[in-house]
Amino acid sequence: MTSYSPAETAEKSGFSIDTLRYYEKIGLLSDIARNASGRRVFSDDDLAWLNMLRCLRETGMPIAEMLRYSELTRAGEETVQERIELLQTHDRRVEEQIERLRVQQGQIQRKLGFYREVAGGCAALLPQAGAAARNGQAEVSAARP
């Protein structure tokens, strides 16, 4: 079984060593093995768990819910249904967040289209664009979404 130092784990997981300590302190990481000198050593299973924690955190799950999920996972098979419910609730929130981002992206894309039209109409006023147009090298503006 492969083991990793805290520094290696931080590099592989993308979490800082301080975050790893914090997650262990609050109970998101449990049963981290120690070597003969008492230093923490992480396993591939620990890295897989950290990958799940990163996913949950980056998708906006609050620490309190992450802790609940962690507790349920440690509690065993009888908590599978609760874990499903917790993850389904989070998944719905992520889907709502994605939809909000799509709406906001649409607004950004519309504004980009507006500016591209303005820039195209003012090509003669822009020194580089005007010179390129006179030399037959004007770029075709990107199509609007």
OpenMM code with the backbone's topology and positions (N, CA, C; nanometers):
from openmm import Vec3, app, unit

residues = "MET THR SER TYR SER PRO ALA GLU THR ALA GLU LYS SER GLY PHE SER ILE ASP THR LEU ARG TYR TYR GLU LYS ILE GLY LEU LEU SER ASP ILE ALA ARG ASN ALA SER GLY ARG ARG VAL PHE SER ASP ASP ASP LEU ALA TRP LEU ASN MET LEU ARG CYS LEU ARG GLU THR GLY MET PRO ILE ALA GLU MET LEU ARG TYR SER GLU LEU THR ARG ALA GLY GLU GLU THR VAL GLN GLU ARG ILE GLU LEU LEU GLN THR HIS ASP ARG ARG VAL GLU GLU GLN ILE GLU ARG LEU ARG VAL GLN GLN GLY GLN ILE GLN ARG LYS LEU GLY PHE TYR ARG GLU VAL ALA GLY GLY CYS ALA ALA LEU LEU PRO GLN ALA GLY ALA ALA ALA ARG ASN GLY GLN ALA GLU VAL SER ALA ALA ARG PRO".split()
positions = [
    Vec3(0.0843, -0.1178, 0.0000),
    Vec3(0.0000, 0.0000, 0.0000),
    Vec3(0.0891, 0.1244, 0.0000),
    Vec3(0.0569, 0.2170, -0.0881),
    Vec3(0.1343, 0.3400, -0.1016),
    Vec3(0.0971, 0.4365, 0.0097),
    Vec3(0.1982, 0.5039, 0.0610),
    Vec3(0.1708, 0.6070, 0.1616),
    Vec3(0.2386, 0.7361, 0.1176),
    Vec3(0.1781, 0.8469, 0.1620),
    Vec3(0.2234, 0.9792, 0.1211),
    Vec3(0.2445, 1.0666, 0.2437),
    Vec3(0.3477, 1.1468, 0.2370),
    Vec3(0.3732, 1.2440, 0.3435),
    Vec3(0.2677, 1.3541, 0.3333),
    Vec3(0.2547, 1.4352, 0.4374),
    Vec3(0.1626, 1.5485, 0.4263),
    Vec3(0.1943, 1.6393, 0.3076),
    Vec3(0.3219, 1.6635, 0.2808),
    Vec3(0.3586, 1.7502, 0.1680),
    Vec3(0.3173, 1.6864, 0.0353),
    Vec3(0.3406, 1.5566, 0.0208),
    Vec3(0.3002, 1.4875, -0.1017),
    Vec3(0.1478, 1.4885, -0.1162),
    Vec3(0.0804, 1.4683, -0.0046),
    Vec3(-0.0661, 1.4683, -0.0065),
    Vec3(-0.1190, 1.6054, -0.0433),
    Vec3(-0.0583, 1.7087, 0.0107),
    Vec3(-0.0987, 1.8455, -0.0235),
    Vec3(-0.0803, 1.8686, -0.1726),
    Vec3(0.0321, 1.8257, -0.2270),
    Vec3(0.0576, 1.8444, -0.3701),
    Vec3(-0.0419, 1.7652, -0.4546),
    Vec3(-0.0672, 1.6423, -0.4190),
    Vec3(-0.1565, 1.5572, -0.4978),
    Vec3(-0.3032, 1.5985, -0.4850),
    Vec3(-0.3417, 1.6463, -0.3671),
    Vec3(-0.4826, 1.6786, -0.3426),
    Vec3(-0.5183, 1.8225, -0.3791),
    Vec3(-0.4174, 1.9096, -0.3803),
    Vec3(-0.4447, 2.0504, -0.4044),
    Vec3(-0.4832, 2.1268, -0.2783),
    Vec3(-0.4903, 2.0574, -0.1660),
    Vec3(-0.5168, 2.1228, -0.0382),
    Vec3(-0.3838, 2.1591, 0.0265),
    Vec3(-0.3823, 2.2685, 0.0987),
    Vec3(-0.2602, 2.3044, 0.1711),
    Vec3(-0.2433, 2.2123, 0.2919),
    Vec3(-0.1224, 2.2084, 0.3440),
    Vec3(-0.0970, 2.1283, 0.4644),
    Vec3(-0.1828, 2.1806, 0.5792),
    Vec3(-0.1983, 2.3122, 0.5886),
    Vec3(-0.2840, 2.3693, 0.6931),
    Vec3(-0.4279, 2.3225, 0.6789),
    Vec3(-0.4778, 2.3150, 0.5558),
    Vec3(-0.6148, 2.2676, 0.5337),
    Vec3(-0.6269, 2.1208, 0.5721),
    Vec3(-0.5258, 2.0408, 0.5384),
    Vec3(-0.5284, 1.8993, 0.5781),
    Vec3(-0.5358, 1.8867, 0.7303),
    Vec3(-0.4565, 1.9665, 0.8010),
    Vec3(-0.4608, 1.9648, 0.9479),
    Vec3(-0.5990, 2.0067, 0.9984),
    Vec3(-0.6517, 2.1127, 0.9401),
    Vec3(-0.7833, 2.1623, 0.9804),
    Vec3(-0.8906, 2.0570, 0.9553),
    Vec3(-0.8897, 1.9967, 0.8375),
    Vec3(-0.9891, 1.8937, 0.8071),
    Vec3(-0.9777, 1.7759, 0.9036),
    Vec3(-0.8572, 1.7427, 0.9418),
    Vec3(-0.8405, 1.6343, 1.0399),
    Vec3(-0.8933, 1.6783, 1.1770),
    Vec3(-0.8635, 1.8009, 1.2151),
    Vec3(-0.9054, 1.8533, 1.3456),
    Vec3(-1.0577, 1.8561, 1.3593),
    Vec3(-1.1282, 1.8968, 1.2516),
    Vec3(-1.2739, 1.9089, 1.2621),
    Vec3(-1.3470, 1.7787, 1.2301),
    Vec3(-1.2728, 1.6778, 1.1833),
    Vec3(-1.3349, 1.5479, 1.1610),
    Vec3(-1.3676, 1.5136, 1.0171),
    Vec3(-1.3265, 1.5958, 0.9222),
    Vec3(-1.3489, 1.5591, 0.7818),
    Vec3(-1.2523, 1.4492, 0.7384),
    Vec3(-1.1367, 1.4475, 0.7984),
    Vec3(-1.0404, 1.3390, 0.7792),
    Vec3(-1.0304, 1.2648, 0.9112),
    Vec3(-1.0423, 1.1356, 0.9045),
    Vec3(-1.0307, 1.0602, 1.0292),
    Vec3(-0.9403, 0.9402, 1.0088),
    Vec3(-0.8894, 0.8928, 1.1178),
    Vec3(-0.8049, 0.7726, 1.1174),
    Vec3(-0.6853, 0.7843, 1.0240),
    Vec3(-0.6218, 0.9008, 1.0221),
    Vec3(-0.5010, 0.9172, 0.9420),
    Vec3(-0.3887, 0.8430, 1.0137),
    Vec3(-0.3245, 0.7554, 0.9401),
    Vec3(-0.2180, 0.6731, 0.9984),
    Vec3(-0.0988, 0.7605, 1.0369),
    Vec3(-0.0197, 0.7083, 1.1261),
    Vec3(0.1039, 0.7748, 1.1689),
    Vec3(0.2205, 0.6787, 1.1487),
    Vec3(0.3342, 0.7331, 1.1114),
    Vec3(0.4523, 0.6483, 1.0980),
    Vec3(0.5183, 0.6308, 1.2341),
    Vec3(0.6311, 0.5635, 1.2374),
    Vec3(0.6988, 0.5331, 1.3641),
    Vec3(0.7370, 0.6586, 1.4411),
    Vec3(0.7632, 0.7682, 1.3705),
    Vec3(0.8011, 0.8917, 1.4392),
    Vec3(0.6798, 0.9799, 1.4701),
    Vec3(0.5598, 0.9295, 1.4445),
    Vec3(0.4384, 1.0016, 1.4794),
    Vec3(0.3888, 1.0987, 1.3734),
    Vec3(0.4545, 1.1021, 1.2578),
    Vec3(0.4102, 1.1912, 1.1491),
    Vec3(0.2952, 1.1269, 1.0733),
    Vec3(0.2023, 1.2106, 1.0285),
    Vec3(0.0884, 1.1600, 0.9519),
    Vec3(0.1343, 1.1050, 0.8180),
    Vec3(0.0752, 0.9937, 0.7784),
    Vec3(0.0970, 0.9372, 0.6456),
    Vec3(-0.0401, 0.9087, 0.5851),
    Vec3(-0.0560, 0.9469, 0.4610),
    Vec3(-0.1840, 0.9357, 0.3925),
    Vec3(-0.1794, 0.8209, 0.2918),
    Vec3(-0.2927, 0.7581, 0.2729),
    Vec3(-0.3040, 0.6454, 0.1802),
    Vec3(-0.3758, 0.6880, 0.0524),
    Vec3(-0.3810, 0.5963, -0.0420),
    Vec3(-0.4587, 0.6211, -0.1639),
    Vec3(-0.6053, 0.6425, -0.1304),
    Vec3(-0.6566, 0.5694, -0.0307),
    Vec3(-0.7953, 0.5898, 0.0127),
    Vec3(-0.8156, 0.7309, 0.0671),
    Vec3(-0.7169, 0.7792, 0.1426),
    Vec3(-0.7259, 0.9164, 0.1942),
    Vec3(-0.7283, 1.0169, 0.0787),
    Vec3(-0.6465, 0.9932, -0.0224),
    Vec3(-0.6455, 1.0827, -0.1391),
    Vec3(-0.7787, 1.0785, -0.2127),
    Vec3(-0.8383, 0.9602, -0.2240),
    Vec3(-0.9689, 0.9497, -0.2893),
    Vec3(-1.0733, 1.0272, -0.2089),
    Vec3(-1.0684, 1.0167, -0.0760),
    Vec3(-1.1614, 1.0901, 0.0100),
    Vec3(-1.1397, 1.2410, -0.0060),
    Vec3(-1.0133, 1.2831, -0.0090),
    Vec3(-0.9831, 1.4248, -0.0278),
    Vec3(-1.0336, 1.4742, -0.1632),
    Vec3(-1.0278, 1.3896, -0.2636),
    Vec3(-1.0807, 1.4260, -0.3946),
    Vec3(-1.2314, 1.4506, -0.3855),
    Vec3(-1.3020, 1.3671, -0.3101),
    Vec3(-1.4459, 1.3866, -0.2916),
    Vec3(-1.4717, 1.5155, -0.2137),
    Vec3(-1.3936, 1.5401, -0.1097),
    Vec3(-1.4099, 1.6634, -0.0324),
    Vec3(-1.3857, 1.7863, -0.1200),
    Vec3(-1.2862, 1.7784, -0.2074),
    Vec3(-1.2584, 1.8908, -0.2979),
    Vec3(-1.3787, 1.9141, -0.3887),
    Vec3(-1.4338, 1.8073, -0.4420),
    Vec3(-1.5517, 1.8187, -0.5285),
    Vec3(-1.6655, 1.8874, -0.4541),
    Vec3(-1.6936, 1.8410, -0.3343),
    Vec3(-1.8033, 1.8991, -0.2564),
    Vec3(-1.7764, 2.0451, -0.2242),
    Vec3(-1.6543, 2.0747, -0.1833),
    Vec3(-1.6198, 2.2121, -0.1452),
    Vec3(-1.6268, 2.3057, -0.2656),
    Vec3(-1.5690, 2.2617, -0.3783),
    Vec3(-1.5652, 2.3479, -0.4966),
    Vec3(-1.7031, 2.3674, -0.5587),
    Vec3(-1.7958, 2.2800, -0.5263),
    Vec3(-1.9325, 2.2972, -0.5759),
    Vec3(-2.0206, 2.3648, -0.4723),
    Vec3(-1.9581, 2.4166, -0.3675),
    Vec3(-2.0291, 2.5023, -0.2739),
    Vec3(-2.0946, 2.4348, -0.1549),
    Vec3(-2.0639, 2.3089, -0.1285),
    Vec3(-2.1238, 2.2460, -0.0105),
    Vec3(-2.0632, 2.3088, 0.1154),
    Vec3(-2.1493, 2.3529, 0.2065),
    Vec3(-2.0980, 2.4088, 0.3322),
    Vec3(-2.0226, 2.3031, 0.4139),
    Vec3(-1.9262, 2.3487, 0.4910),
    Vec3(-1.8463, 2.2589, 0.5747),
    Vec3(-1.9362, 2.1746, 0.6657),
    Vec3(-2.0408, 2.2339, 0.7219),
    Vec3(-2.1297, 2.1589, 0.8112),
    Vec3(-2.1919, 2.0393, 0.7396),
    Vec3(-2.2295, 2.0578, 0.6135),
    Vec3(-2.2859, 1.9453, 0.5378),
    Vec3(-2.1781, 1.8443, 0.5015),
    Vec3(-2.0589, 1.8936, 0.4740),
    Vec3(-1.9482, 1.8019, 0.4475),
    Vec3(-1.9203, 1.7165, 0.5708),
    Vec3(-1.9278, 1.7789, 0.6876),
    Vec3(-1.9088, 1.7038, 0.8121),
    Vec3(-2.0177, 1.5989, 0.8302),
    Vec3(-2.1409, 1.6370, 0.8014),
    Vec3(-2.2521, 1.5409, 0.8115),
    Vec3(-2.2302, 1.4246, 0.7160),
    Vec3(-2.1903, 1.4538, 0.5933),
    Vec3(-2.1628, 1.3496, 0.4948),
    Vec3(-2.0507, 1.2580, 0.5442),
    Vec3(-1.9468, 1.3170, 0.6008),
    Vec3(-1.8346, 1.2408, 0.6543),
    Vec3(-1.8802, 1.1487, 0.7677),
    Vec3(-1.9615, 1.2019, 0.8576),
    Vec3(-2.0143, 1.1210, 0.9690),
    Vec3(-2.0984, 1.0053, 0.9169),
    Vec3(-2.1839, 1.0349, 0.8203),
    Vec3(-2.2693, 0.9302, 0.7634),
    Vec3(-2.1852, 0.8216, 0.6964),
    Vec3(-2.0812, 0.8623, 0.6268),
    Vec3(-1.9947, 0.7655, 0.5599),
    Vec3(-1.9266, 0.6744, 0.6604),
    Vec3(-1.8773, 0.7324, 0.7684),
    Vec3(-1.8114, 0.6518, 0.8719),
    Vec3(-1.9102, 0.5620, 0.9460),
    Vec3(-2.0372, 0.5990, 0.9478),
    Vec3(-2.1368, 0.5224, 1.0235),
    Vec3(-2.1727, 0.3902, 0.9575),
    Vec3(-2.1410, 0.3740, 0.8315),
    Vec3(-2.1619, 0.2444, 0.7679),
    Vec3(-2.2790, 0.2382, 0.6727),
    Vec3(-2.3055, 0.1162, 0.6293),
    Vec3(-2.4043, 0.0882, 0.5254),
    Vec3(-2.5447, 0.1364, 0.5577),
    Vec3(-2.5811, 0.1384, 0.6838),
    Vec3(-2.7179, 0.1772, 0.7193),
    Vec3(-2.7478, 0.3242, 0.6911),
    Vec3(-2.6451, 0.4014, 0.6562),
    Vec3(-2.6660, 0.5438, 0.6278),
    Vec3(-2.6657, 0.5760, 0.4784),
    Vec3(-2.6626, 0.4748, 0.3959),
    Vec3(-2.6552, 0.4985, 0.2508),
    Vec3(-2.7705, 0.5861, 0.2032),
    Vec3(-2.8924, 0.5579, 0.2487),
    Vec3(-3.0074, 0.6366, 0.2039),
    Vec3(-2.9930, 0.7839, 0.2447),
    Vec3(-2.9433, 0.8098, 0.3637),
    Vec3(-2.9225, 0.9489, 0.4069),
    Vec3(-2.8154, 1.0172, 0.3225),
    Vec3(-2.7114, 0.9415, 0.2864),
    Vec3(-2.6067, 0.9983, 0.2013),
    Vec3(-2.6625, 1.0335, 0.0635),
    Vec3(-2.7456, 0.9444, 0.0123),
    Vec3(-2.8089, 0.9712, -0.1179),
    Vec3(-2.8898, 1.0998, -0.1104),
    Vec3(-2.9698, 1.1142, -0.0059),
    Vec3(-3.0541, 1.2331, 0.0088),
    Vec3(-2.9689, 1.3592, 0.0205),
    Vec3(-2.8634, 1.3522, 0.0994),
    Vec3(-2.7752, 1.4682, 0.1164),
    Vec3(-2.7120, 1.5072, -0.0173),
    Vec3(-2.6609, 1.4083, -0.0907),
    Vec3(-2.5968, 1.4368, -0.2193),
    Vec3(-2.6979, 1.4814, -0.3244),
    Vec3(-2.8196, 1.4270, -0.3206),
    Vec3(-2.9223, 1.4727, -0.4149),
    Vec3(-2.9574, 1.6193, -0.3905),
    Vec3(-2.9696, 1.6570, -0.2659),
    Vec3(-2.9983, 1.7968, -0.2325),
    Vec3(-2.8861, 1.8866, -0.2832),
    Vec3(-2.7636, 1.8445, -0.2603),
    Vec3(-2.6492, 1.9228, -0.3068),
    Vec3(-2.6465, 1.9281, -0.4593),
    Vec3(-2.6759, 1.8171, -0.5230),
    Vec3(-2.6772, 1.8124, -0.6691),
    Vec3(-2.7796, 1.9104, -0.7267),
    Vec3(-2.8946, 1.9212, -0.6632),
    Vec3(-2.9957, 2.0179, -0.7089),
    Vec3(-2.9424, 2.1610, -0.6960),
    Vec3(-2.8742, 2.1896, -0.5863),
    Vec3(-2.8160, 2.3233, -0.5697),
    Vec3(-2.7098, 2.3514, -0.6754),
    Vec3(-2.6291, 2.2503, -0.7065),
    Vec3(-2.5265, 2.2667, -0.8099),
    Vec3(-2.5925, 2.2934, -0.9446),
    Vec3(-2.6982, 2.2206, -0.9750),
    Vec3(-2.7699, 2.2414, -1.1016),
    Vec3(-2.8262, 2.3830, -1.1093),
    Vec3(-2.8816, 2.4321, -0.9991),
    Vec3(-2.9324, 2.5700, -0.9958),
    Vec3(-2.8193, 2.6699, -1.0166),
    Vec3(-2.7063, 2.6424, -0.9554),
    Vec3(-2.5890, 2.7302, -0.9704),
    Vec3(-2.5427, 2.7308, -1.1159),
    Vec3(-2.5400, 2.6153, -1.1797),
    Vec3(-2.4993, 2.6065, -1.3199),
    Vec3(-2.5960, 2.6865, -1.4064),
    Vec3(-2.7242, 2.6762, -1.3793),
    Vec3(-2.8229, 2.7510, -1.4578),
    Vec3(-2.8030, 2.9014, -1.4402),
    Vec3(-2.7779, 2.9462, -1.3161),
    Vec3(-2.7507, 3.0895, -1.2938),
    Vec3(-2.6267, 3.1328, -1.3714),
    Vec3(-2.5247, 3.0489, -1.3706),
    Vec3(-2.4021, 3.0809, -1.4442),
    Vec3(-2.4280, 3.0860, -1.5942),
    Vec3(-2.5122, 2.9974, -1.6455),
    Vec3(-2.5446, 3.0004, -1.7884),
    Vec3(-2.6156, 3.1307, -1.8256),
    Vec3(-2.7067, 3.1745, -1.7412),
    Vec3(-2.7761, 3.3008, -1.7656),
    Vec3(-2.6753, 3.4163, -1.7636),
    Vec3(-2.5874, 3.4162, -1.6666),
    Vec3(-2.4870, 3.5220, -1.6567),
    Vec3(-2.3895, 3.5168, -1.7743),
    Vec3(-2.3529, 3.3962, -1.8159),
    Vec3(-2.2655, 3.3830, -1.9318),
    Vec3(-2.3340, 3.4385, -2.0563),
    Vec3(-2.4624, 3.4132, -2.0700),
    Vec3(-2.5371, 3.4686, -2.1832),
    Vec3(-2.5310, 3.6198, -2.1853),
    Vec3(-2.5424, 3.6809, -2.0681),
    Vec3(-2.5337, 3.8263, -2.0586),
    Vec3(-2.3949, 3.8740, -2.1018),
    Vec3(-2.2922, 3.8038, -2.0579),
    Vec3(-2.1548, 3.8397, -2.0967),
    Vec3(-2.1379, 3.8252, -2.2475),
    Vec3(-2.1908, 3.7164, -2.3032),
    Vec3(-2.1766, 3.6944, -2.4467),
    Vec3(-2.2508, 3.7999, -2.5279),
    Vec3(-2.3687, 3.8424, -2.4796),
    Vec3(-2.4408, 3.9491, -2.5488),
    Vec3(-2.3604, 4.0791, -2.5465),
    Vec3(-2.2999, 4.1090, -2.4332),
    Vec3(-2.2192, 4.2311, -2.4221),
    Vec3(-2.0964, 4.2208, -2.5136),
    Vec3(-2.0341, 4.1034, -2.5202),
    Vec3(-1.9214, 4.0848, -2.6123),
    Vec3(-1.9649, 4.1081, -2.7563),
    Vec3(-2.0807, 4.0550, -2.7917),
    Vec3(-2.1328, 4.0755, -2.9274),
    Vec3(-2.1526, 4.2229, -2.9565),
    Vec3(-2.2081, 4.2951, -2.8599),
    Vec3(-2.2282, 4.4396, -2.8751),
    Vec3(-2.0950, 4.5090, -2.8992),
    Vec3(-1.9951, 4.4770, -2.8163),
    Vec3(-1.8649, 4.5430, -2.8311),
    Vec3(-1.7978, 4.5053, -2.9622),
    Vec3(-1.8167, 4.3828, -3.0074),
    Vec3(-1.7578, 4.3421, -3.1350),
    Vec3(-1.8217, 4.4197, -3.2496),
    Vec3(-1.9529, 4.4417, -3.2396),
    Vec3(-2.0206, 4.5218, -3.3424),
    Vec3(-1.9694, 4.6652, -3.3400),
    Vec3(-1.9569, 4.7217, -3.2211),
    Vec3(-1.9060, 4.8582, -3.2079),
    Vec3(-1.7644, 4.8658, -3.2639),
    Vec3(-1.6807, 4.7693, -3.2277),
    Vec3(-1.5419, 4.7698, -3.2752),
    Vec3(-1.5369, 4.7526, -3.4265),
    Vec3(-1.6235, 4.6687, -3.4812),
    Vec3(-1.6273, 4.6491, -3.6265),
    Vec3(-1.6713, 4.7747, -3.6985),
    Vec3(-1.7677, 4.8452, -3.6412),
    Vec3(-1.8172, 4.9684, -3.7020),
    Vec3(-1.7191, 5.0827, -3.6886),
    Vec3(-1.6281, 5.0704, -3.5945),
    Vec3(-1.5318, 5.1782, -3.5702),
    Vec3(-1.3919, 5.1371, -3.6133),
    Vec3(-1.3810, 5.0378, -3.7002),
    Vec3(-1.2491, 4.9871, -3.7394),
    Vec3(-1.1580, 5.0981, -3.7891),
    Vec3(-1.2121, 5.1918, -3.8595),
    Vec3(-1.1299, 5.3008, -3.9135),
    Vec3(-1.0772, 5.3897, -3.8022),
    Vec3(-1.1468, 5.3908, -3.6874),
    Vec3(-1.1038, 5.4753, -3.5760),
    Vec3(-0.9959, 5.4090, -3.4916),
    Vec3(-0.9839, 5.2757, -3.5026),
    Vec3(-0.8837, 5.2033, -3.4249),
    Vec3(-0.7556, 5.1939, -3.5069),
    Vec3(-0.6428, 5.2434, -3.4568),
    Vec3(-0.5195, 5.2483, -3.5362),
    Vec3(-0.4795, 5.1137, -3.5946),
    Vec3(-0.4748, 5.0085, -3.5123),
    Vec3(-0.4308, 4.8782, -3.5620),
    Vec3(-0.5354, 4.8180, -3.6550),
    Vec3(-0.6613, 4.8253, -3.6176),
    Vec3(-0.7675, 4.7677, -3.6999),
    Vec3(-0.7762, 4.8413, -3.8326),
    Vec3(-0.7623, 4.9737, -3.8310),
    Vec3(-0.7686, 5.0516, -3.9540),
    Vec3(-0.6560, 5.0146, -4.0481),
    Vec3(-0.5351, 4.9994, -3.9948),
    Vec3(-0.4208, 4.9626, -4.0782),
    Vec3(-0.4391, 4.8227, -4.1352),
    Vec3(-0.4867, 4.7291, -4.0525),
    Vec3(-0.5078, 4.5922, -4.0999),
    Vec3(-0.6140, 4.5900, -4.2086),
    Vec3(-0.7214, 4.6677, -4.1906),
    Vec3(-0.8286, 4.6720, -4.2903),
    Vec3(-0.7763, 4.7296, -4.4210),
    Vec3(-0.6921, 4.8339, -4.4140),
    Vec3(-0.6381, 4.8946, -4.5354),
    Vec3(-0.5468, 4.7972, -4.6087),
    Vec3(-0.4813, 4.7088, -4.5326),
    Vec3(-0.3904, 4.6119, -4.5939),
    Vec3(-0.4614, 4.4820, -4.6308),
    Vec3(-0.5938, 4.4769, -4.6136),
    Vec3(-0.6698, 4.3577, -4.6479),
    Vec3(-0.6515, 4.2441, -4.5491),
    Vec3(-0.6108, 4.2758, -4.4267),
    Vec3(-0.5836, 4.1725, -4.3265),
    Vec3(-0.6819, 4.1769, -4.2113),
    Vec3(-0.7937, 4.2410, -4.2268),
    Vec3(-0.8894, 4.2511, -4.1169),
    Vec3(-0.9405, 4.1126, -4.0801),
    Vec3(-0.9479, 4.0878, -3.9509),
    Vec3(-0.9981, 3.9586, -3.9027),
    Vec3(-1.1499, 3.9569, -3.9117),
    Vec3(-1.2016, 3.8395, -3.9354),
    Vec3(-1.3465, 3.8209, -3.9346),
    Vec3(-1.3888, 3.8134, -3.7895),
    Vec3(-1.4869, 3.8932, -3.7511),
    Vec3(-1.5299, 3.8905, -3.6108),
    Vec3(-1.6000, 3.7596, -3.5811),
    Vec3(-1.5887, 3.7162, -3.4560),
    Vec3(-1.6485, 3.5900, -3.4130),
    Vec3(-1.8006, 3.5983, -3.4254),
    Vec3(-1.8608, 3.4873, -3.4626),
    Vec3(-2.0073, 3.4830, -3.4748),
    Vec3(-2.0706, 3.4937, -3.3386),
    Vec3(-2.1847, 3.5551, -3.3333),
    Vec3(-2.2580, 3.5676, -3.2077),
    Vec3(-2.3235, 3.4361, -3.1728),
    Vec3(-2.3263, 3.4072, -3.0422),
    Vec3(-2.3901, 3.2829, -2.9985),
    Vec3(-2.5394, 3.2853, -3.0222),
] * unit.nanometer
topology = app.Topology()
chain = topology.addChain("A")
for resn in residues:
    res = topology.addResidue(resn, chain)
    for name in ("N", "CA", "C"):
        topology.addAtom(name, app.Element.getBySymbol(name[0]), res)
